[in-house]
Amino acid sequence: MSTPQHPTPQAAPAWQTAPGASYAAAGPVYTSPIPVVRTHLGNAIASEWTKIRSVRSTMWTLGVYVLLVVGIGLGAGAIVAANASEQDLSGDTALPFGFFGLLLGSMCVITLGVLTTASEYGTGMIRTTMVACPSRGRVLAAKAIVFFAVAFTVTLVASAFVAVIQVAMLSGAREPSGAEWLKATVGVSLYLALLGLLSLAVGSIIRHSAGAITIMIGLLLAPLVIAIFMFSSSLESLRQALFEYSIPSQLSVFYAASLSESGPSGWDPLWIALGTTAVVLGAAFVLLEKRDV
């Protein structure tokens, strides 16, 4: 009969520590080859830039936006050039004819602003985003910075192109001053970028693409439409306020062609948009920190 063999105890690997042993006596310690770096806002901006430029809806929305701004703007200029005499244009510049394309194109800016935030809640991608970047305020700030830069740049290029072509096309019109050029290009681009940023904040608050877009389209069109159908004399003051502070009326101020004789003038619409956007965006930051993802 053979004697039963008992397993011989084996020594633990050098990298394993015995119970109660200190880390100092443990020998070699595993170190990850992946460097651990402290993330910052720049990383979040890079992530959001990758998202916004790789999503098909961005290219389609911006493509339609540029088509509306350039197509309608140059179309309006061509119609005027073909039908107006030099006497009709002698006192005005050619810049205001770019207003029509930007007014319709503003709906594209609104849509893209909402989709930048609200679409992630619809697909559930927001959970992955927040896991990758637990700082919620940093995520929203990165989205706002990237969107504002994109909206401002695209609007500036499109509006400047239309303005240059229109001035060359309508040679009988008055030559615009430097201030008029600035308002019709940089000023209107800042205003529309802020309008899109307001839409982004509303999308973050509502968390529903269709609902947020509906609210913003209503904000764009409803005041002017309501004012048009207010016939009662007792509502004249309300009618005038709705008319003067509607978005189309404020947008026309940048072309020195205000739809009303009173109300905002100069750079006032830009400060109104800046204040409104700051308040709503601040509310979006607060709610994002308080609510569940």
C-alpha positions as CSV (number, residue, x, y, z in Angstrom):
1,M,0.0,0.0,0.0
2,S,1.4,3.4,-1.0
3,T,1.6,6.2,1.4
4,P,-0.8,9.2,0.6
5,Q,1.0,12.2,-0.8
6,H,0.2,15.6,0.7
7,P,0.6,18.6,-1.6
8,T,3.7,20.5,-1.0
9,P,3.0,24.2,-0.1
10,Q,4.2,26.5,-2.8
11,A,5.7,29.9,-2.3
12,A,3.5,32.8,-3.2
13,P,4.6,34.9,-6.2
14,A,6.9,37.7,-5.4
15,W,4.2,40.4,-6.3
16,Q,1.7,38.9,-3.8
17,T,1.8,40.0,-0.2
18,A,1.2,37.7,2.7
19,P,-1.7,38.6,5.1
20,G,-0.7,41.4,7.3
21,A,2.5,42.1,5.4
22,S,3.3,45.7,4.8
23,Y,3.3,47.2,1.3
24,A,7.0,48.1,1.7
25,A,7.9,44.4,1.9
26,A,5.7,43.3,-0.9
27,G,8.3,43.5,-3.6
28,P,7.4,44.8,-7.1
29,V,4.1,46.6,-7.4
30,Y,2.1,46.6,-10.7
31,T,2.0,50.0,-12.4
32,S,-0.4,50.7,-15.3
33,P,1.3,51.6,-18.6
34,I,-1.5,54.1,-19.3
35,P,-0.6,57.5,-17.9
36,V,-3.1,59.0,-15.5
37,V,-3.6,62.7,-16.2
38,R,-5.9,65.2,-14.6
39,T,-8.7,66.1,-17.0
40,H,-9.8,69.7,-17.6
41,L,-12.3,71.8,-19.6
42,G,-10.1,71.4,-22.7
43,N,-10.7,67.7,-22.7
44,A,-14.4,68.2,-22.5
45,I,-14.3,70.7,-25.3
46,A,-12.4,68.3,-27.5
47,S,-15.0,65.6,-26.8
48,E,-17.9,67.8,-27.6
49,W,-16.2,69.0,-30.8
50,T,-15.8,65.4,-31.9
51,K,-19.5,64.8,-31.2
52,I,-20.8,67.8,-33.0
53,R,-18.7,67.4,-36.2
54,S,-19.3,63.6,-36.4
55,V,-23.1,63.7,-36.2
56,R,-25.0,63.8,-39.5
57,S,-27.7,66.1,-38.1
58,T,-25.1,68.8,-37.7
59,M,-23.9,68.8,-41.3
60,W,-27.5,68.7,-42.6
61,T,-28.7,71.5,-40.4
62,L,-25.7,73.7,-41.1
63,G,-26.0,72.9,-44.8
64,V,-29.6,74.0,-44.9
65,Y,-28.8,77.1,-42.8
66,V,-26.1,78.2,-45.2
67,L,-28.3,77.5,-48.2
68,L,-31.1,79.6,-46.8
69,V,-28.8,82.5,-45.8
70,V,-26.9,82.6,-49.1
71,G,-29.7,81.6,-51.4
72,I,-32.5,83.8,-50.1
73,G,-30.1,86.7,-49.4
74,L,-28.7,86.7,-52.9
75,G,-32.1,86.0,-54.4
76,A,-33.6,89.1,-52.7
77,G,-30.6,91.2,-53.9
78,A,-31.0,90.0,-57.5
79,I,-34.7,90.7,-57.6
80,V,-34.1,94.3,-56.3
81,A,-31.3,94.8,-58.7
82,A,-33.5,93.8,-61.6
83,N,-36.5,95.9,-60.7
84,A,-35.2,99.0,-58.8
85,S,-33.7,102.1,-60.3
86,E,-30.7,103.9,-59.1
87,Q,-33.0,106.7,-57.6
88,D,-34.8,104.0,-55.6
89,L,-31.5,102.8,-54.0
90,S,-29.6,106.0,-53.7
91,G,-30.4,106.6,-50.0
92,D,-30.1,103.0,-48.8
93,T,-27.4,100.4,-48.6
94,A,-27.6,96.9,-50.0
95,L,-27.0,95.2,-46.6
96,P,-30.6,94.9,-45.4
97,F,-31.5,92.4,-48.1
98,G,-29.5,89.8,-46.2
99,F,-32.1,90.0,-43.4
100,F,-34.6,87.6,-45.0
101,G,-32.2,84.7,-45.3
102,L,-31.0,85.0,-41.8
103,L,-34.5,85.3,-40.4
104,L,-35.5,81.9,-42.0
105,G,-32.1,80.4,-41.2
106,S,-32.5,81.2,-37.5
107,M,-34.8,78.2,-37.3
108,C,-31.9,76.0,-38.2
109,V,-29.7,77.6,-35.5
110,I,-32.5,77.0,-33.0
111,T,-32.8,73.4,-34.0
112,L,-29.1,72.7,-33.8
113,G,-28.9,74.3,-30.4
114,V,-31.6,72.2,-29.0
115,L,-30.2,69.0,-30.5
116,T,-26.7,69.7,-29.1
117,T,-28.1,68.9,-25.6
118,A,-31.6,67.3,-25.8
119,S,-30.7,64.6,-28.3
120,E,-28.3,62.9,-25.8
121,Y,-31.2,62.5,-23.4
122,G,-33.4,60.9,-26.1
123,T,-30.7,58.3,-27.1
124,G,-29.4,57.8,-23.5
125,M,-25.9,58.9,-24.6
126,I,-26.0,61.4,-21.8
127,R,-25.3,58.6,-19.3
128,T,-22.1,57.7,-21.1
129,T,-21.1,61.4,-21.3
130,M,-21.6,61.9,-17.5
131,V,-19.6,58.7,-16.7
132,A,-16.7,59.9,-18.8
133,C,-16.9,63.4,-17.3
134,P,-18.7,63.4,-13.9
135,S,-18.5,67.2,-13.7
136,R,-21.8,68.1,-15.1
137,G,-21.2,71.8,-15.2
138,R,-18.0,71.2,-17.3
139,V,-20.0,69.1,-19.8
140,L,-22.6,71.8,-20.3
141,A,-20.0,74.5,-20.5
142,A,-18.1,72.6,-23.1
143,K,-21.3,72.1,-25.2
144,A,-22.0,75.8,-24.9
145,I,-18.5,76.9,-26.0
146,V,-18.3,74.5,-29.0
147,F,-21.8,75.3,-30.2
148,F,-21.3,79.1,-29.9
149,A,-18.1,79.0,-31.8
150,V,-19.6,76.9,-34.6
151,A,-22.8,79.0,-34.9
152,F,-20.9,82.3,-34.8
153,T,-18.3,81.2,-37.4
154,V,-20.8,79.8,-39.9
155,T,-23.1,82.8,-39.6
156,L,-20.2,85.2,-39.9
157,V,-18.8,83.6,-43.1
158,A,-22.3,83.3,-44.7
159,S,-23.5,86.8,-43.8
160,A,-20.2,88.4,-44.9
161,F,-20.3,86.6,-48.2
162,V,-23.9,87.7,-48.9
163,A,-23.1,91.3,-47.9
164,V,-20.1,91.5,-50.2
165,I,-22.0,90.1,-53.2
166,Q,-25.0,92.3,-52.6
167,V,-23.0,95.5,-52.3
168,A,-21.3,94.6,-55.6
169,M,-24.6,93.6,-57.2
170,L,-26.5,96.8,-56.2
171,S,-24.0,99.3,-57.4
172,G,-26.6,102.1,-57.3
173,A,-27.0,101.8,-53.5
174,R,-25.2,103.9,-51.0
175,E,-21.8,102.6,-49.8
176,P,-22.1,101.1,-46.2
177,S,-20.1,102.7,-43.4
178,G,-17.7,100.7,-41.2
179,A,-20.3,100.6,-38.4
180,E,-23.0,99.2,-40.8
181,W,-20.6,96.6,-42.0
182,L,-19.8,95.6,-38.4
183,K,-23.4,95.3,-37.4
184,A,-24.5,93.4,-40.5
185,T,-21.7,90.8,-40.1
186,V,-20.2,90.5,-36.6
187,G,-23.3,91.9,-34.8
188,V,-25.9,89.7,-36.4
189,S,-23.6,86.7,-36.1
190,L,-23.2,87.2,-32.3
191,Y,-27.0,87.7,-32.0
192,L,-27.9,84.4,-33.8
193,A,-25.2,82.5,-31.9
194,L,-26.7,83.7,-28.6
195,L,-30.2,82.7,-29.9
196,G,-28.8,79.2,-30.6
197,L,-27.1,79.2,-27.2
198,L,-30.5,80.1,-25.6
199,S,-32.0,77.1,-27.5
200,L,-29.2,74.9,-26.1
201,A,-30.0,75.9,-22.6
202,V,-33.8,75.3,-23.1
203,G,-32.9,71.9,-24.6
204,S,-30.9,71.1,-21.4
205,I,-33.8,72.2,-19.2
206,I,-36.6,70.5,-21.2
207,R,-34.6,67.4,-22.1
208,H,-36.9,66.7,-25.0
209,S,-35.9,67.7,-28.6
210,A,-39.4,68.2,-30.0
211,G,-40.7,70.1,-27.0
212,A,-37.7,72.4,-26.8
213,I,-37.7,73.2,-30.5
214,T,-41.5,73.9,-30.3
215,I,-40.9,76.4,-27.5
216,M,-38.1,78.2,-29.3
217,I,-40.0,78.4,-32.6
218,G,-42.9,79.8,-30.6
219,L,-40.6,82.4,-29.0
220,L,-39.4,83.3,-32.5
221,L,-42.7,83.7,-34.2
222,A,-45.5,83.9,-31.7
223,P,-45.0,87.5,-30.4
224,L,-45.0,89.0,-33.9
225,V,-48.0,86.9,-35.0
226,I,-50.0,87.8,-31.9
227,A,-49.2,91.5,-32.3
228,I,-50.4,91.5,-35.9
229,F,-53.8,90.2,-34.8
230,M,-54.3,92.6,-31.8
231,F,-56.9,95.0,-33.2
232,S,-58.3,96.3,-29.9
233,S,-57.2,99.9,-29.0
234,S,-57.0,98.9,-25.3
235,L,-54.2,96.5,-26.1
236,E,-52.2,99.0,-28.2
237,S,-49.4,99.2,-25.6
238,L,-49.1,95.4,-25.3
239,R,-49.2,95.1,-29.1
240,Q,-46.4,97.7,-29.5
241,A,-44.2,95.9,-27.0
242,L,-44.7,92.5,-28.6
243,F,-43.9,94.0,-32.0
244,E,-40.8,95.9,-30.9
245,Y,-39.2,93.1,-28.8
246,S,-40.0,90.2,-31.1
247,I,-36.9,88.4,-32.5
248,P,-37.5,89.4,-36.1
249,S,-37.8,93.1,-35.1
250,Q,-34.6,92.9,-33.1
251,L,-32.8,91.1,-35.9
252,S,-33.7,93.9,-38.3
253,V,-32.1,96.5,-36.1
254,F,-28.7,95.2,-37.1
255,Y,-29.5,96.3,-40.7
256,A,-30.7,99.7,-39.7
257,A,-34.1,98.7,-41.0
258,S,-36.1,98.3,-37.8
259,L,-39.7,97.1,-38.2
260,S,-40.8,99.7,-35.7
261,E,-39.9,103.4,-35.1
262,S,-39.4,102.9,-31.4
263,G,-38.0,100.1,-29.2
264,P,-34.4,98.7,-29.3
265,S,-31.9,100.4,-31.5
266,G,-28.2,100.2,-32.1
267,W,-26.6,97.3,-30.2
268,D,-29.5,97.0,-27.8
269,P,-30.8,93.6,-29.2
270,L,-27.4,92.1,-28.5
271,W,-27.5,93.1,-24.9
272,I,-31.1,91.8,-24.5
273,A,-30.1,88.5,-26.0
274,L,-27.0,88.3,-23.8
275,G,-28.9,88.9,-20.6
276,T,-31.7,86.5,-21.5
277,T,-29.3,83.8,-22.5
278,A,-27.2,84.2,-19.3
279,V,-30.3,83.8,-17.1
280,V,-31.6,80.7,-18.9
281,L,-28.2,79.1,-19.2
282,G,-27.6,79.7,-15.5
283,A,-30.9,78.0,-14.7
284,A,-29.8,75.1,-16.9
285,F,-26.5,74.7,-14.9
286,V,-28.4,74.7,-11.6
287,L,-31.0,72.1,-12.7
288,L,-28.4,69.9,-14.3
289,E,-26.6,69.6,-10.9
290,K,-29.8,68.9,-9.0
291,R,-31.6,66.5,-11.2
292,D,-30.8,62.8,-12.1
293,V,-29.4,62.1,-15.5
